[in-house]
Amino acid sequence: MSELLQAARQIEAQIIEDRRRIHRCPEVGFELTETAAYVQKRLADMGIESQICGGPLPLEAQYGFAAAGFPVMKNFIGVTAIIGSGEPCI
């Protein structure tokens, strides 16, 4: 078994809890404030620095998503982090 798979199996319960937590409070579209906060917290728990990113969603995109049935979204929100150094780096 690969080292990565072994490491994942060691934290399998936490991976399942993270997935369940995110799906218990689903957010639609790009304004993912609760999801971004949870991801940032979990990264901090693992000692990984991260930043909230995002900004205004262009009006054309807002109208397009609204026409497709999405809720009104004025902003997009995400999380960025650098994991590792050198190559490969995620």
N, CA, C and O of each residue as an XYZ file, in Angstrom:
360
protein
N       0.849     -1.176      0.000
C       0.000      0.000      0.000
C       0.895      1.241      0.000
O       1.911      1.280      0.695
N       0.520      2.236     -0.770
C       1.342      3.434     -0.861
C       1.335      4.203      0.461
O       0.414      4.077      1.267
N       2.378      4.994      0.660
C       2.463      5.800      1.878
C       1.294      6.769      1.982
O       0.757      6.989      3.068
N       0.905      7.345      0.860
C      -0.204      8.300      0.862
C      -1.504      7.621      1.295
O      -2.250      8.170      2.105
N      -1.771      6.450      0.768
C      -2.982      5.714      1.142
C      -2.941      5.334      2.618
O      -3.956      5.427      3.307
N      -1.799      4.916      3.103
C      -1.669      4.589      4.531
C      -1.936      5.816      5.396
O      -2.623      5.721      6.413
N      -1.403      6.954      5.002
C      -1.620      8.185      5.760
C      -3.097      8.565      5.749
O      -3.632      8.996      6.771
N      -3.759      8.410      4.607
C      -5.182      8.727      4.504
C      -6.007      7.800      5.391
O      -6.966      8.239      6.026
N      -5.647      6.552      5.436
C      -6.389      5.597      6.280
C      -6.257      5.930      7.762
O      -7.168      5.670      8.547
N      -5.128      6.503      8.135
C      -4.930      6.877      9.533
C      -5.850      8.024      9.948
O      -6.194      8.144     11.124
N      -6.245      8.857      9.007
C      -7.129      9.981      9.335
C      -8.499      9.830      8.649
O      -9.208     10.812      8.431
N      -8.848      8.598      8.319
C     -10.098      8.330      7.604
C     -11.321      8.891      8.335
O     -12.195      9.482      7.702
N     -11.394      8.719      9.633
C     -12.552      9.206     10.390
C     -12.686     10.724     10.272
O     -13.795     11.242     10.142
N     -11.558     11.438     10.316
C     -11.601     12.894     10.198
C     -12.007     13.306      8.790
O     -12.759     14.265      8.620
N     -11.522     12.596      7.785
C     -11.897     12.899      6.396
C     -13.403     12.743      6.222
O     -14.050     13.586      5.600
N     -13.960     11.670      6.768
C     -15.401     11.426      6.674
C     -16.166     12.513      7.407
O     -17.167     13.014      6.894
N     -15.710     12.891      8.608
C     -16.377     13.951      9.365
C     -16.333     15.277      8.620
O     -17.324     16.007      8.604
N     -15.196     15.600      8.001
C     -15.096     16.846      7.228
C     -16.111     16.852      6.082
O     -16.810     17.843      5.869
N     -16.184     15.763      5.362
C     -17.126     15.673      4.233
C     -18.562     15.799      4.730
O     -19.367     16.520      4.142
N     -18.877     15.099      5.807
C     -20.236     15.168      6.341
C     -20.568     16.564      6.845
O     -21.683     17.043      6.640
N     -19.632     17.214      7.492
C     -19.847     18.569      8.026
C     -20.143     19.550      6.889
O     -21.056     20.370      6.994
N     -19.380     19.463      5.818
C     -19.596     20.358      4.679
C     -20.954     20.089      4.029
O     -21.641     21.025      3.620
N     -21.338     18.834      3.932
C     -22.606     18.501      3.286
C     -23.819     18.722      4.186
O     -24.941     18.807      3.685
N     -23.623     18.818      5.501
C     -24.731     19.128      6.412
C     -25.213     20.567      6.223
O     -26.389     20.866      6.436
N     -24.324     21.435      5.833
C     -24.647     22.858      5.646
C     -24.287     23.267      4.223
O     -23.365     24.057      4.024
N     -25.002     22.739      3.230
C     -24.611     23.028      1.846
C     -24.819     24.492      1.488
O     -25.799     25.118      1.890
N     -23.889     25.010      0.737
C     -23.993     26.356      0.198
C     -23.985     26.236     -1.322
O     -23.256     25.421     -1.888
N     -24.790     27.044     -1.964
C     -24.932     26.977     -3.409
C     -24.248     28.187     -4.033
O     -24.338     29.297     -3.510
N     -23.579     27.971     -5.133
C     -22.971     29.080     -5.853
C     -21.557     29.360     -5.396
O     -20.794     28.443     -5.093
N     -21.212     30.639     -5.349
C     -19.840     31.038     -5.053
C     -19.684     31.739     -3.713
O     -18.558     31.940     -3.258
N     -20.784     32.117     -3.068
C     -20.701     32.767     -1.768
C     -20.690     31.682     -0.692
O     -21.708     31.397     -0.061
N     -19.534     31.098     -0.505
C     -19.374     29.936      0.372
C     -18.742     30.332      1.705
O     -17.704     29.792      2.087
N     -19.356     31.260      2.400
C     -18.733     31.799      3.606
C     -18.534     30.743      4.689
O     -17.463     30.676      5.293
N     -19.543     29.922      4.942
C     -19.431     28.893      5.987
C     -18.423     27.813      5.584
O     -17.605     27.382      6.397
N     -18.491     27.387      4.335
C     -17.561     26.366      3.854
C     -16.124     26.875      3.893
O     -15.225     26.162      4.341
N     -15.903     28.099      3.427
C     -14.556     28.671      3.431
C     -14.024     28.783      4.851
O     -12.854     28.493      5.100
N     -14.879     29.205      5.791
C     -14.446     29.326      7.189
C     -14.081     27.960      7.758
O     -13.094     27.833      8.482
N     -14.871     26.938      7.434
C     -14.577     25.588      7.932
C     -13.268     25.061      7.334
O     -12.441     24.494      8.048
N     -13.087     25.247      6.041
C     -11.852     24.788      5.393
C     -10.647     25.510      5.993
O      -9.614     24.893      6.252
N     -10.783     26.810      6.210
C      -9.677     27.566      6.794
C      -9.367     27.080      8.215
O      -8.200     26.987      8.595
N     -10.396     26.772      8.992
C     -10.195     26.249     10.343
C      -9.480     24.901     10.304
O      -8.543     24.667     11.066
N      -9.926     24.022      9.417
C      -9.307     22.685      9.337
C      -7.851     22.789      8.883
O      -6.993     22.059      9.381
N      -7.568     23.689      7.942
C      -6.183     23.879      7.530
C      -5.352     24.382      8.705
O      -4.232     23.916      8.912
N      -5.884     25.320      9.472
C      -5.168     25.829     10.651
C      -4.931     24.710     11.654
O      -3.869     24.642     12.274
N      -5.926     23.827     11.817
C      -5.766     22.677     12.716
C      -4.589     21.798     12.306
O      -3.961     21.148     13.142
N      -4.300     21.790     11.003
C      -3.201     20.981     10.473
C      -1.904     21.775     10.373
O      -0.900     21.276      9.865
N      -1.931     23.020     10.860
C      -0.733     23.842     10.822
C      -0.443     24.449      9.464
O       0.696     24.810      9.169
N      -1.478     24.563      8.629
C      -1.308     25.107      7.280
C      -1.912     26.504      7.238
O      -3.098     26.686      7.515
N      -1.090     27.488      6.891
C      -1.584     28.857      6.760
C      -2.432     28.974      5.505
O      -2.133     28.369      4.476
N      -3.491     29.758      5.606
C      -4.362     29.960      4.452
C      -4.923     31.375      4.489
O      -4.795     32.094      5.480
N      -5.540     31.746      3.391
C      -6.164     33.058      3.283
C      -7.503     32.920      2.581
O      -7.674     32.110      1.670
N      -8.447     33.734      3.033
C      -9.709     33.844      2.314
C      -9.433     34.692      1.070
O      -8.716     35.690      1.137
N      -9.995     34.295     -0.035
C      -9.834     35.065     -1.264
C     -11.203     35.243     -1.906
O     -12.181     34.618     -1.496
N     -11.257     36.080     -2.894
C     -12.507     36.285     -3.605
C     -12.703     37.751     -3.913
O     -11.769     38.550     -3.846
N     -13.910     38.085     -4.244
C     -14.227     39.456     -4.573
C     -15.554     39.542     -5.288
O     -16.330     38.587     -5.308
N     -15.803     40.686     -5.869
C     -17.080     40.880     -6.553
C     -17.215     39.979     -7.777
O     -16.262     39.777     -8.530
N     -18.395     39.454     -7.953
C     -18.710     38.657     -9.138
C     -19.193     39.631    -10.215
O     -20.097     40.425     -9.953
N     -18.620     39.592    -11.408
C     -19.050     40.522    -12.456
C     -20.561     40.441    -12.692
O     -21.159     39.370    -12.583
N     -21.167     41.585    -13.017
C     -22.624     41.632    -13.216
C     -23.100     40.617    -14.244
O     -24.130     39.970    -14.055
N     -22.359     40.481    -15.321
C     -22.756     39.519    -16.359
C     -22.857     38.112    -15.782
O     -23.791     37.374    -16.095
N     -21.899     37.743    -14.944
C     -21.927     36.423    -14.298
C     -23.090     36.332    -13.317
O     -23.758     35.301    -13.243
N     -23.338     37.403    -12.563
C     -24.465     37.407    -11.626
C     -25.771     37.129    -12.359
O     -26.568     36.294    -11.934
N     -25.980     37.838    -13.466
C     -27.214     37.667    -14.235
C     -27.307     36.276    -14.841
O     -28.375     35.665    -14.857
N     -26.188     35.783    -15.337
C     -26.176     34.453    -15.940
C     -26.518     33.362    -14.936
O     -27.297     32.457    -15.233
N     -25.935     33.451    -13.750
C     -26.233     32.445    -12.730
C     -27.669     32.572    -12.236
O     -28.333     31.563    -11.996
N     -28.158     33.813    -12.082
C     -29.542     34.015    -11.654
C     -30.501     33.428    -12.688
O     -31.499     32.804    -12.327
N     -30.198     33.627    -13.972
C     -31.042     33.076    -15.044
C     -31.049     31.549    -15.021
O     -32.011     30.918    -15.458
N     -29.971     30.963    -14.509
C     -29.878     29.503    -14.429
C     -30.539     28.956    -13.161
O     -30.563     27.745    -12.946
N     -31.079     29.856    -12.318
C     -31.788     29.398    -11.132
C     -30.988     29.462     -9.841
O     -31.484     29.053     -8.791
N     -29.770     29.963     -9.897
C     -28.970     30.111     -8.677
C     -29.482     31.311     -7.883
O     -30.095     32.218     -8.446
N     -29.230     31.313     -6.572
C     -29.579     32.499     -5.793
C     -28.712     33.682     -6.229
O     -27.670     33.500     -6.858
N     -29.152     34.885     -5.891
C     -28.379     36.076     -6.218
C     -27.030     36.001     -5.514
O     -26.961     35.815     -4.299
N     -25.962     36.147     -6.288
C     -24.605     36.113     -5.743
C     -23.888     37.358     -6.213
O     -23.800     37.618     -7.413
N     -23.376     38.127     -5.272
C     -22.649     39.332     -5.637
C     -21.145     39.149     -5.523
O     -20.377     39.928     -6.089
N     -20.722     38.126     -4.797
C     -19.301     37.892     -4.551
C     -18.967     36.421     -4.718
O     -19.852     35.566     -4.703
N     -17.698     36.137     -4.875
C     -17.223     34.761     -4.814
C     -16.209     34.685     -3.685
O     -15.467     35.634     -3.432
N     -16.188     33.555     -3.019
C     -15.327     33.374     -1.848
C     -14.625     32.033     -1.967
O     -15.233     31.042     -2.372
N     -13.352     31.999     -1.618
C     -12.594     30.758     -1.627
C     -11.490     30.818     -0.591
O     -11.388     31.771      0.182
N     -10.681     29.798     -0.589
C      -9.550     29.698      0.338
C      -8.324     29.306     -0.467
O      -8.388     28.419     -1.318
N      -7.214     29.966     -0.199
C      -5.954     29.574     -0.818
C      -4.972     29.194      0.266
O      -4.992     29.743      1.367
N      -4.114     28.248     -0.061
C      -3.070     27.808      0.862
C      -1.950     27.197      0.046
O      -2.189     26.655     -1.033
N      -0.742     27.279      0.547
C       0.379     26.601     -0.077
C       0.752     25.442      0.831
O       1.044     25.626      2.012
N       0.738     24.252      0.263
C       1.044     23.057      1.019
C       2.358     22.496      0.501
O       2.439     22.046     -0.642
N       3.379     22.522      1.336
C       4.687     22.034      0.937
C       5.525     23.143      0.362
O       5.135     24.311      0.372
N       6.676     22.767     -0.135
C       7.577     23.738     -0.771
C       8.378     22.999     -1.825
O       8.455     21.771     -1.823
N       8.960     23.750     -2.706
C       9.730     23.131     -3.767
C       8.820     22.467     -4.781
O       7.725     22.954     -5.061
N       9.275     21.365     -5.322
C       8.464     20.643     -6.318
C       8.330     19.191     -5.909
O       9.351     18.592     -5.568
N       7.176     18.582     -5.912
C       5.903     19.235     -6.219
C       5.409     20.040     -5.026
O       5.752     19.759     -3.878
N       4.618     21.019     -5.315
C       3.986     21.862     -4.296
C       2.542     22.038     -4.708
O       2.254     22.293     -5.877
N       1.634     21.907     -3.762
C       0.215     22.027     -4.077
C      -0.227     23.432     -3.737
O      -1.396     23.773     -3.920
